[in-house]
Amino acid sequence: MKIFIFAAIERANTDQQLPIKIKCVAENYHQEKAMLSGEYITTWAGQIINRKE
């Protein structure tokens, strides 16, 4: 599993002016993007690499 970081804006919150940070654990980028796409508008901000795996 990998940890992905996204900058996101809630789709339902029209007053939100700045993105929030969301950390997510998933097998790959596309899986995580699909999980978040219903609630958030996202852009990729980074990935945490676990050297122990």
N, CA, C and O atoms as a Tinker XYZ file with bonds, in Angstrom:
   212  protein
     1  N      0.839000   -1.184000    0.000000    73     2
     2  CA     0.000000    0.000000    0.000000    64     1     3
     3  C      0.882000    1.244000    0.000000    63     2     4     5
     4  O      1.967000    1.255000    0.581000    81     3
     5  N      0.407000    2.266000   -0.646000    73     3     6
     6  CA     1.131000    3.529000   -0.742000    64     5     7
     7  C      0.303000    4.638000   -0.103000    63     6     8     9
     8  O     -0.921000    4.540000   -0.013000    81     7
     9  N      0.974000    5.678000    0.331000    73     7    10
    10  CA     0.293000    6.837000    0.901000    64     9    11
    11  C      0.367000    7.971000   -0.117000    63    10    12    13
    12  O      1.450000    8.384000   -0.532000    81    11
    13  N     -0.800000    8.461000   -0.507000    73    11    14
    14  CA    -0.890000    9.555000   -1.463000    64    13    15
    15  C     -1.400000   10.798000   -0.753000    63    14    16    17
    16  O     -2.194000   10.710000    0.183000    81    15
    17  N     -0.938000   11.951000   -1.204000    73    15    18
    18  CA    -1.383000   13.225000   -0.649000    64    17    19
    19  C     -2.062000   14.005000   -1.769000    63    18    20    21
    20  O     -1.518000   14.158000   -2.863000    81    19
    21  N     -3.254000   14.490000   -1.474000    73    19    22
    22  CA    -4.013000   15.269000   -2.444000    64    21    23
    23  C     -4.377000   16.622000   -1.853000    63    22    24    25
    24  O     -4.617000   16.733000   -0.651000    81    23
    25  N     -4.419000   17.647000   -2.690000    73    23    26
    26  CA    -5.035000   18.924000   -2.341000    64    25    27
    27  C     -6.464000   18.818000   -2.858000    63    26    28    29
    28  O     -6.682000   18.462000   -4.016000    81    27
    29  N     -7.439000   19.126000   -2.002000    73    27    30
    30  CA    -8.822000   18.871000   -2.384000    64    29    31
    31  C     -9.757000   19.994000   -1.963000    63    30    32    33
    32  O     -9.527000   20.696000   -0.979000    81    31
    33  N    -10.815000   20.135000   -2.742000    73    31    34
    34  CA   -11.909000   21.047000   -2.426000    64    33    35
    35  C    -13.182000   20.215000   -2.443000    63    34    36    37
    36  O    -13.410000   19.441000   -3.373000    81    35
    37  N    -14.011000   20.374000   -1.414000    73    35    38
    38  CA   -15.263000   19.630000   -1.348000    64    37    39
    39  C    -16.213000   20.113000   -2.442000    63    38    40    41
    40  O    -16.370000   21.316000   -2.650000    81    39
    41  N    -16.833000   19.189000   -3.124000    73    39    42
    42  CA   -17.767000   19.549000   -4.198000    64    41    43
    43  C    -18.986000   20.292000   -3.661000    63    42    44    45
    44  O    -19.484000   21.205000   -4.319000    81    43
    45  N    -19.472000   19.922000   -2.486000    73    43    46
    46  CA   -20.689000   20.511000   -1.933000    64    45    47
    47  C    -20.449000   21.851000   -1.243000    63    46    48    49
    48  O    -21.406000   22.577000   -0.975000    81    47
    49  N    -19.201000   22.195000   -0.952000    73    47    50
    50  CA   -18.893000   23.414000   -0.208000    64    49    51
    51  C    -18.528000   24.536000   -1.179000    63    50    52    53
    52  O    -17.372000   24.654000   -1.587000    81    51
    53  N    -19.499000   25.347000   -1.544000    73    51    54
    54  CA   -19.252000   26.423000   -2.505000    64    53    55
    55  C    -18.518000   27.606000   -1.885000    63    54    56    57
    56  O    -18.022000   28.467000   -2.612000    81    55
    57  N    -18.438000   27.666000   -0.556000    73    55    58
    58  CA   -17.751000   28.772000    0.122000    64    57    59
    59  C    -16.270000   28.497000    0.351000    63    58    60    61
    60  O    -15.534000   29.409000    0.728000    81    59
    61  N    -15.818000   27.281000    0.136000    73    59    62
    62  CA   -14.422000   26.919000    0.390000    64    61    63
    63  C    -13.513000   27.586000   -0.633000    63    62    64    65
    64  O    -13.687000   27.409000   -1.839000    81    63
    65  N    -12.537000   28.358000   -0.140000    73    63    66
    66  CA   -11.646000   29.081000   -1.042000    64    65    67
    67  C    -10.257000   28.465000   -1.126000    63    66    68    69
    68  O     -9.560000   28.654000   -2.122000    81    67
    69  N     -9.847000   27.737000   -0.104000    73    67    70
    70  CA    -8.528000   27.111000   -0.093000    64    69    71
    71  C     -8.669000   25.594000   -0.024000    63    70    72    73
    72  O     -9.581000   25.091000    0.631000    81    71
    73  N     -7.793000   24.870000   -0.680000    73    71    74
    74  CA    -7.871000   23.403000   -0.619000    64    73    75
    75  C     -7.422000   22.873000    0.740000    63    74    76    77
    76  O     -6.680000   23.529000    1.471000    81    75
    77  N     -7.889000   21.678000    1.052000    73    75    78
    78  CA    -7.451000   20.976000    2.254000    64    77    79
    79  C     -6.511000   19.856000    1.833000    63    78    80    81
    80  O     -6.493000   19.451000    0.671000    81    79
    81  N     -5.726000   19.358000    2.793000    73    79    82
    82  CA    -4.811000   18.246000    2.518000    64    81    83
    83  C     -5.486000   16.949000    2.939000    63    82    84    85
    84  O     -6.025000   16.845000    4.041000    81    83
    85  N     -5.453000   15.970000    2.059000    73    83    86
    86  CA    -5.997000   14.649000    2.364000    64    85    87
    87  C     -4.901000   13.621000    2.132000    63    86    88    89
    88  O     -4.317000   13.555000    1.050000    81    87
    89  N     -4.625000   12.813000    3.164000    73    87    90
    90  CA    -3.694000   11.689000    3.023000    64    89    91
    91  C     -4.523000   10.422000    2.882000    63    90    92    93
    92  O     -5.460000   10.198000    3.649000    81    91
    93  N     -4.178000    9.600000    1.907000    73    91    94
    94  CA    -4.940000    8.389000    1.623000    64    93    95
    95  C     -4.005000    7.211000    1.409000    63    94    96    97
    96  O     -2.891000    7.366000    0.908000    81    95
    97  N     -4.471000    6.039000    1.794000    73    95    98
    98  CA    -3.712000    4.806000    1.597000    64    97    99
    99  C     -4.437000    3.971000    0.546000    63    98   100   101
   100  O     -5.630000    3.694000    0.669000    81    99
   101  N     -3.695000    3.572000   -0.493000    73    99   102
   102  CA    -4.287000    2.773000   -1.566000    64   101   103
   103  C     -3.196000    2.008000   -2.300000    63   102   104   105
   104  O     -2.005000    2.247000   -2.099000    81   103
   105  N     -3.619000    1.092000   -3.148000    73   103   106
   106  CA    -2.685000    0.311000   -3.966000    64   105   107
   107  C     -2.039000    1.170000   -5.045000    63   106   108   109
   108  O     -0.849000    1.034000   -5.330000    81   107
   109  N     -2.844000    2.068000   -5.649000    73   107   110
   110  CA    -2.302000    2.915000   -6.712000    64   109   111
   111  C     -3.057000    4.242000   -6.772000    63   110   112   113
   112  O     -4.092000    4.422000   -6.129000    81   111
   113  N     -2.515000    5.149000   -7.553000    73   111   114
   114  CA    -3.068000    6.498000   -7.682000    64   113   115
   115  C     -4.503000    6.476000   -8.202000    63   114   116   117
   116  O     -5.363000    7.177000   -7.669000    81   115
   117  N     -4.767000    5.691000   -9.221000    73   115   118
   118  CA    -6.085000    5.683000   -9.854000    64   117   119
   119  C     -7.167000    5.159000   -8.913000    63   118   120   121
   120  O     -8.293000    5.654000   -8.933000    81   119
   121  N     -6.841000    4.175000   -8.098000    73   119   122
   122  CA    -7.793000    3.645000   -7.123000    64   121   123
   123  C     -8.173000    4.730000   -6.121000    63   122   124   125
   124  O     -9.352000    4.904000   -5.813000    81   123
   125  N     -7.203000    5.444000   -5.620000    73   123   126
   126  CA    -7.475000    6.480000   -4.627000    64   125   127
   127  C     -8.214000    7.662000   -5.238000    63   126   128   129
   128  O     -9.123000    8.213000   -4.618000    81   127
   129  N     -7.837000    8.047000   -6.430000    73   127   130
   130  CA    -8.516000    9.151000   -7.120000    64   129   131
   131  C     -9.990000    8.810000   -7.320000    63   130   132   133
   132  O    -10.852000    9.672000   -7.148000    81   131
   133  N    -10.286000    7.575000   -7.678000    73   131   134
   134  CA   -11.669000    7.145000   -7.875000    64   133   135
   135  C    -12.452000    7.175000   -6.567000    63   134   136   137
   136  O    -13.631000    7.526000   -6.559000    81   135
   137  N    -11.807000    6.810000   -5.464000    73   135   138
   138  CA   -12.481000    6.808000   -4.165000    64   137   139
   139  C    -12.837000    8.227000   -3.717000    63   138   140   141
   140  O    -13.875000    8.429000   -3.087000    81   139
   141  N    -12.003000    9.196000   -4.027000    73   139   142
   142  CA   -12.227000   10.571000   -3.583000    64   141   143
   143  C    -13.083000   11.393000   -4.543000    63   142   144   145
   144  O    -13.634000   12.418000   -4.142000    81   143
   145  N    -13.206000   10.974000   -5.785000    73   143   146
   146  CA   -13.819000   11.818000   -6.810000    64   145   147
   147  C    -15.298000   12.122000   -6.570000    63   146   148   149
   148  O    -15.796000   13.128000   -7.076000    81   147
   149  N    -15.998000   11.305000   -5.833000    73   147   150
   150  CA   -17.406000   11.577000   -5.566000    64   149   151
   151  C    -17.629000   12.744000   -4.630000    63   150   152   153
   152  O    -18.629000   13.452000   -4.748000    81   151
   153  N    -16.715000   12.955000   -3.706000    73   151   154
   154  CA   -16.884000   13.987000   -2.680000    64   153   155
   155  C    -15.978000   15.199000   -2.882000    63   154   156   157
   156  O    -16.306000   16.297000   -2.431000    81   155
   157  N    -14.845000   15.012000   -3.554000    73   155   158
   158  CA   -13.853000   16.083000   -3.674000    64   157   159
   159  C    -13.410000   16.298000   -5.114000    63   158   160   161
   160  O    -13.446000   15.386000   -5.939000    81   159
   161  N    -12.994000   17.520000   -5.390000    73   159   162
   162  CA   -12.235000   17.831000   -6.598000    64   161   163
   163  C    -10.786000   17.805000   -6.150000    63   162   164   165
   164  O    -10.404000   18.579000   -5.273000    81   163
   165  N     -9.975000   16.942000   -6.723000    73   163   166
   166  CA    -8.625000   16.722000   -6.202000    64   165   167
   167  C     -7.545000   16.995000   -7.238000    63   166   168   169
   168  O     -7.778000   16.965000   -8.446000    81   167
   169  N     -6.372000   17.258000   -6.721000    73   167   170
   170  CA    -5.167000   17.302000   -7.527000    64   169   171
   171  C     -4.060000   16.642000   -6.723000    63   170   172   173
   172  O     -3.997000   16.782000   -5.501000    81   171
   173  N     -3.204000   15.933000   -7.406000    73   171   174
   174  CA    -2.131000   15.193000   -6.753000    64   173   175
   175  C     -1.131000   16.166000   -6.145000    63   174   176   177
   176  O     -0.706000   17.112000   -6.809000    81   175
   177  N     -0.750000   15.943000   -4.885000    73   175   178
   178  CA     0.211000   16.817000   -4.217000    64   177   179
   179  C      1.487000   16.079000   -3.826000    63   178   180   181
   180  O      2.505000   16.716000   -3.552000    81   179
   181  N      1.452000   14.745000   -3.796000    73   179   182
   182  CA     2.661000   14.009000   -3.462000    64   181   183
   183  C      2.374000   12.577000   -3.057000    63   182   184   185
   184  O      1.228000   12.128000   -3.014000    81   183
   185  N      3.464000   11.875000   -2.760000    73   183   186
   186  CA     3.369000   10.485000   -2.334000    64   185   187
   187  C      4.443000   10.240000   -1.291000    63   186   188   189
   188  O      5.582000   10.680000   -1.445000    81   187
   189  N      4.080000    9.539000   -0.233000    73   187   190
   190  CA     5.037000    9.171000    0.801000    64   189   191
   191  C      5.540000    7.775000    0.473000    63   190   192   193
   192  O      4.753000    6.838000    0.343000    81   191
   193  N      6.834000    7.642000    0.344000    73   191   194
   194  CA     7.436000    6.360000   -0.011000    64   193   195
   195  C      7.934000    5.684000    1.255000    63   194   196   197
   196  O      8.721000    6.256000    2.009000    81   195
   197  N      7.466000    4.458000    1.483000    73   195   198
   198  CA     7.882000    3.674000    2.636000    64   197   199
   199  C      9.057000    2.803000    2.212000    63   198   200   201
   200  O      8.880000    1.853000    1.448000    81   199
   201  N     10.230000    3.111000    2.690000    73   199   202
   202  CA    11.441000    2.378000    2.290000    64   201   203
   203  C     11.513000    0.980000    2.908000    63   202   204   205
   204  O     12.321000    0.162000    2.469000    81   203
   205  N     10.691000    0.689000    3.912000    73   203   206
   206  CA    10.741000   -0.605000    4.594000    64   205   207
   207  C     10.022000   -1.701000    3.822000    63   206   208   209
   208  O     10.204000   -2.879000    4.129000    81   207
   209  N      9.225000   -1.356000    2.847000    73   207   210
   210  CA     8.481000   -2.377000    2.085000    64   209   211
   211  C      9.351000   -3.030000    1.050000    63   210   212
   212  O      8.891000   -3.908000    0.321000    81   211
